[in-house]
């Protein structure tokens, strides 16, 4: 949720969960840019300076990526809005974030792993002809992204099933 700071009308405050990010118009291009400290407050890294905090962020992302690859199920994310926050920060403040490309790549690796898991789960769901599926720890963005894929798969499955079942009018009747 984005709101204007009543004390400073040129400052916007982005609220994601319990974390707030103060955004001020930059001198370049007059776009709203998050301040660099927002990255470290999202990750919860503690350190004396920005370099230490970003090193901590990179290490956390590498652990998160490796853990996601090892687990067969979806692991909980540090924020249910991790992808939205990352895109916002890296699209509007990448020049203020050292090693932004490495961070972007790590987040993309986590995203790709989770989407691949979702597709494998959906494939298994369709093959087993299940009626219900439980997918814990998915974020809304992941569900939204994969929703079209799953809807199309279920639609095709329905069409195949209805074509395989004989209808009442095509059954032969003996007199």
C-alpha positions as CSV (number, residue, x, y, z in Angstrom):
1,X,0.0,0.0,0.0
2,X,1.4,3.4,-1.0
3,X,0.5,6.5,0.9
4,X,1.8,10.1,1.2
5,X,3.7,11.1,4.3
6,X,1.5,13.9,5.9
7,X,4.6,15.7,7.3
8,X,6.4,15.6,4.0
9,X,4.1,15.7,0.9
10,X,6.9,14.8,-1.5
11,X,7.7,11.6,0.4
12,X,5.7,8.4,-0.2
13,X,5.6,5.5,2.2
14,X,5.3,2.0,0.8
15,X,3.9,-0.5,3.3
16,X,4.4,-4.2,2.8
17,X,3.3,-6.2,5.8
18,X,5.0,-4.7,8.8
19,X,7.8,-3.0,6.9
20,X,7.7,0.5,5.6
21,X,9.9,2.0,2.8
22,X,10.2,5.7,2.6
23,X,10.4,6.9,-1.0
24,X,11.4,10.3,-2.2
25,X,11.5,11.8,-5.6
26,X,15.1,11.6,-7.0
27,X,16.8,14.4,-8.8
28,X,17.2,12.2,-11.9
29,X,14.0,11.7,-14.1
30,X,11.8,12.9,-11.2
31,X,10.9,9.2,-10.4
32,X,10.1,8.0,-6.9
33,X,13.0,5.9,-5.6
34,X,13.2,3.8,-2.5
35,X,16.1,4.7,-0.1
36,X,19.0,2.2,0.1
37,X,18.2,1.3,3.7
38,X,14.9,-0.4,2.5
39,X,16.8,-3.4,1.1
40,X,18.4,-4.2,4.5
41,X,15.2,-3.7,6.5
42,X,13.4,-6.2,4.2
43,X,16.1,-8.9,4.8
44,X,16.6,-8.3,8.5
45,X,20.4,-8.3,8.1
46,X,22.3,-6.5,10.8
47,X,25.6,-4.8,10.1
48,X,27.7,-1.7,10.6
49,X,27.5,-0.5,7.0
50,X,25.7,-1.0,3.8
51,X,28.4,-3.3,2.4
52,X,28.1,-5.7,5.3
53,X,24.3,-5.7,5.0
54,X,24.4,-6.5,1.3
55,X,26.9,-9.3,1.9
56,X,24.4,-10.7,4.4
57,X,21.6,-10.3,1.9
58,X,23.6,-12.2,-0.8
59,X,24.4,-15.0,1.6
60,X,20.7,-15.2,2.7
61,X,19.6,-15.4,-0.9
62,X,22.1,-18.1,-1.7
63,X,21.0,-20.2,1.2
64,X,17.3,-19.6,0.3
65,X,18.0,-20.7,-3.3
66,X,19.9,-23.8,-2.2
67,X,17.3,-24.8,0.3
68,X,14.5,-24.3,-2.2
69,X,16.4,-26.6,-4.7
70,X,16.9,-29.3,-2.1
71,X,13.4,-29.4,-0.7
72,X,10.6,-31.3,-2.5
73,X,8.0,-29.0,-1.2
74,X,7.7,-25.2,-1.3
75,X,9.6,-23.5,1.5
76,X,8.3,-20.5,3.3
77,X,9.6,-17.2,1.9
78,X,10.8,-14.4,4.1
79,X,8.0,-12.2,2.8
80,X,4.8,-13.2,1.0
81,X,5.6,-10.3,-1.4
82,X,9.3,-11.0,-2.0
83,X,9.0,-10.8,-5.8
84,X,7.1,-7.5,-5.8
85,X,9.4,-5.9,-3.3
86,X,12.5,-7.1,-5.2
87,X,11.1,-5.8,-8.5
88,X,10.2,-2.5,-7.0
89,X,13.6,-2.0,-5.3
90,X,15.7,-3.2,-8.2
91,X,13.8,-1.4,-10.9
92,X,13.8,2.0,-9.1
93,X,16.9,1.9,-6.9
94,X,19.4,-0.5,-8.6
95,X,21.9,2.3,-9.0
96,X,21.9,2.6,-5.1
97,X,22.3,-1.1,-4.6
98,X,25.8,-2.6,-5.1
99,X,25.7,-5.9,-6.9
100,X,22.1,-5.4,-7.9
101,X,22.5,-7.8,-10.9
102,X,23.7,-10.6,-8.6
103,X,20.8,-10.1,-6.3
104,X,18.4,-10.0,-9.3
105,X,19.9,-13.3,-10.5
106,X,19.6,-15.0,-7.2
107,X,15.9,-14.0,-6.8
108,X,15.2,-15.1,-10.4
109,X,16.8,-18.5,-9.5
110,X,14.5,-18.9,-6.5
111,X,11.5,-17.8,-8.6
112,X,12.4,-20.3,-11.5
113,X,12.8,-23.1,-9.0
114,X,9.5,-22.5,-7.4
115,X,7.6,-22.1,-10.7
116,X,9.2,-25.4,-11.9
117,X,8.0,-27.1,-8.7
118,X,4.6,-25.7,-9.3
119,X,4.5,-27.1,-12.8
120,X,5.7,-30.6,-11.6
121,X,3.0,-30.5,-8.9
122,X,0.3,-29.6,-11.4
123,X,1.5,-32.3,-13.8
124,X,1.3,-34.9,-10.9
125,X,-2.1,-33.6,-9.9
126,X,-3.5,-34.0,-13.5
127,X,-1.9,-37.4,-14.0
128,X,-3.3,-38.8,-10.8
129,X,-6.7,-37.4,-11.6
130,X,-7.0,-35.8,-8.2
131,X,-9.9,-33.5,-7.2
132,X,-8.0,-31.5,-4.6
133,X,-4.4,-30.3,-4.2
134,X,-2.7,-28.6,-1.2
135,X,0.2,-26.3,-2.1
136,X,1.5,-24.6,1.0
137,X,3.9,-21.6,1.1
138,X,3.0,-20.3,-2.4
139,X,2.9,-16.5,-2.8
140,X,0.0,-14.8,-4.5
141,X,2.3,-13.7,-7.3
142,X,3.3,-17.3,-8.0
143,X,-0.3,-18.5,-7.9
144,X,-1.3,-15.7,-10.2
145,X,1.5,-16.4,-12.7
146,X,0.8,-20.1,-12.9
147,X,-3.0,-19.8,-12.7
148,X,-3.5,-19.6,-16.5
149,X,-1.4,-22.7,-17.0
150,X,-3.3,-24.7,-14.4
151,X,-6.7,-23.5,-15.7
152,X,-5.8,-24.5,-19.3
153,X,-4.6,-27.9,-18.1
154,X,-7.8,-28.6,-16.2
155,X,-9.9,-27.4,-19.1
156,X,-8.1,-29.8,-21.5
157,X,-8.5,-32.6,-19.0
158,X,-12.2,-31.9,-18.7
159,X,-12.7,-32.0,-22.5
160,X,-10.8,-35.2,-22.8
161,X,-12.9,-36.9,-20.1
162,X,-16.2,-35.7,-21.6
163,X,-15.2,-37.0,-25.1
164,X,-14.3,-40.4,-23.7
165,X,-17.5,-40.9,-21.9
166,X,-20.4,-42.1,-24.0
167,X,-23.3,-39.8,-24.1
168,X,-26.9,-40.9,-23.6
169,X,-28.0,-40.2,-27.2
170,X,-25.2,-42.4,-28.7
171,X,-25.9,-45.5,-26.8
172,X,-27.6,-48.3,-28.8
173,X,-31.0,-49.5,-27.8
174,X,-32.3,-52.9,-28.4
175,X,-35.9,-53.3,-29.3
